[in-house]
Amino acid sequence: MTWLALLTLTAAIGGALVAGVFLAFSASVMRALDQLPAAQAITTMQRINRAILNPWFLVPFLGLSVPCLWLGGRALQAWTDPRAPYWLAGAVAYLGGTLLTTMVRNVPLNEALARVEPSGLEAERSWRRYSTTWTAWNHLRAAAALIAGASFALAARGYG
């Protein structure tokens, strides 16, 4: 297996892995939190947002940007390669739909939630607004990561 094939396969697996994490949040974690009283949901999500900042999550999540950048650049340099459109689609989906969305949408929402007093008068309204908005953006992140993983998998097919 060539290093380019290995990089493409790694990006495919990474995209699927990140998509799975985000899907699990949308499909179960947020639904469970929505069934709790707002104070408990806020406190729990504040803890989750601190706990998620660990190497088991950050290495695949941020690390995938390296092969995405490399493969996206490779696609632009070798556009006649039949894998190029898949490399570029995967890179754009992950970097734009997953990484950028996280930075400009989900992280600011998490930072705002960190400032909410769980037992405050606005807790219920704050949680409902946060949960609805955060989950919608999380759906987008999950879909983008899945598209990235699938695109890289289609490119990997080109290696025979």
C-alpha positions in Angstrom: 0.0 0.0 0.0 1.4 3.4 -1.0 1.5 6.3 1.5 -1.1 8.1 -0.5 -3.5 5.1 -0.3 -2.8 4.9 3.4 -3.5 8.6 3.9 -6.7 8.3 1.9 -7.9 5.3 3.9 -7.0 7.0 7.2 -9.1 10.0 6.1 -12.0 7.8 5.3 -11.9 6.0 8.6 -11.3 9.3 10.5 -14.4 10.9 8.8 -16.6 7.9 9.7 -15.3 7.9 13.3 -15.9 11.6 13.8 -19.4 11.3 12.2 -20.2 8.5 14.6 -19.3 10.6 17.6 -21.5 13.4 16.5 -24.3 11.1 15.5 -24.2 9.5 19.0 -24.6 12.9 20.5 -27.5 13.9 18.3 -29.3 10.5 18.5 -28.9 9.8 22.2 -26.9 12.2 24.4 -28.9 15.4 23.6 -32.2 13.5 23.7 -31.4 12.2 27.1 -30.4 15.6 28.3 -33.6 17.1 27.0 -35.5 14.7 29.3 -33.8 16.1 32.4 -34.7 19.3 34.3 -32.9 22.2 32.7 -30.5 22.6 35.7 -29.3 19.0 35.4 -29.1 19.2 31.6 -27.0 22.4 31.8 -24.7 21.1 34.5 -24.2 17.8 32.7 -23.5 19.4 29.3 -21.1 21.8 30.9 -19.2 18.8 32.3 -19.4 17.0 28.9 -18.0 20.1 27.2 -15.0 20.1 29.5 -14.5 16.3 29.4 -14.6 16.1 25.6 -11.4 18.2 25.4 -9.1 15.1 25.6 -6.7 13.3 23.3 -9.2 10.5 22.5 -11.5 13.0 20.8 -9.1 15.9 19.8 -6.5 13.8 18.0 -9.0 12.3 15.5 -11.1 15.4 15.3 -8.3 17.9 14.8 -5.8 15.5 13.4 -8.0 14.7 10.4 -7.5 18.2 9.2 -3.9 17.3 8.2 -4.8 14.6 5.7 -7.8 16.7 4.5 -5.5 19.7 3.7 -3.0 17.4 2.1 -5.5 15.5 0.0 -7.4 18.6 -0.9 -4.2 20.2 -2.1 -3.2 17.1 -4.0 -6.6 17.1 -5.7 -6.1 20.6 -7.0 -2.6 19.7 -8.2 -3.6 16.5 -9.9 -7.1 17.2 -11.1 -6.9 14.7 -13.9 -6.5 11.9 -11.3 -9.9 10.2 -11.1 -9.6 10.3 -7.2 -9.2 14.1 -7.2 -12.9 15.0 -7.0 -13.4 12.7 -4.1 -10.3 14.0 -2.3 -11.5 17.6 -2.8 -15.1 16.8 -1.8 -13.9 15.0 1.4 -11.6 17.8 2.3 -14.2 20.6 1.8 -16.9 18.6 3.6 -14.7 18.0 6.6 -12.8 21.3 6.9 -15.9 23.4 6.1 -18.8 21.4 7.3 -17.3 19.8 10.3 -14.3 21.7 11.6 -15.4 25.2 10.6 -19.0 24.6 11.8 -17.6 23.5 15.2 -15.4 26.6 15.5 -18.0 29.2 14.5 -21.2 27.6 15.7 -20.9 24.8 18.3 -17.9 26.2 20.3 -19.5 29.6 20.8 -22.7 27.9 21.9 -20.7 25.8 24.4 -18.9 28.9 25.7 -22.2 30.7 26.2 -23.7 27.7 28.0 -20.6 27.6 30.3 -21.7 31.0 31.6 -25.3 30.0 32.3 -26.2 29.5 36.0 -28.0 26.1 36.0 -30.3 27.2 38.8 -30.9 30.7 37.4 -34.3 32.1 36.3 -33.3 31.8 32.6 -32.0 28.3 32.8 -35.0 26.6 31.2 -35.1 29.0 28.2 -31.3 29.0 27.9 -31.2 25.2 27.8 -34.0 24.9 25.2 -32.4 27.4 22.9 -29.0 25.9 23.3 -30.2 22.3 22.8 -32.2 23.1 19.7 -29.5 25.2 18.0 -26.5 23.1 19.1 -28.2 19.9 18.0 -29.1 21.3 14.6 -25.5 22.4 14.0 -24.3 19.0 15.3 -26.5 17.2 12.7 -24.7 19.3 10.1 -21.3 18.3 11.5 -22.2 14.7 11.6 -23.5 14.7 8.0 -20.4 16.6 6.8 -18.0 14.2 8.5 -19.9 11.3 7.0 -19.8 12.8 3.5 -16.0 13.3 4.0 -15.5 9.8 5.1 -17.6 8.4 2.2 -15.7 10.7 -0.3 -12.4 9.5 0.9 -13.6 5.9 0.8 -14.6 6.3 -2.8 -11.2 7.8 -3.5 -9.6 4.8 -1.7 -11.5 2.5 -4.1 -9.3 3.9 -6.9 -6.3 2.2 -5.5 -7.7 -1.2 -6.4 
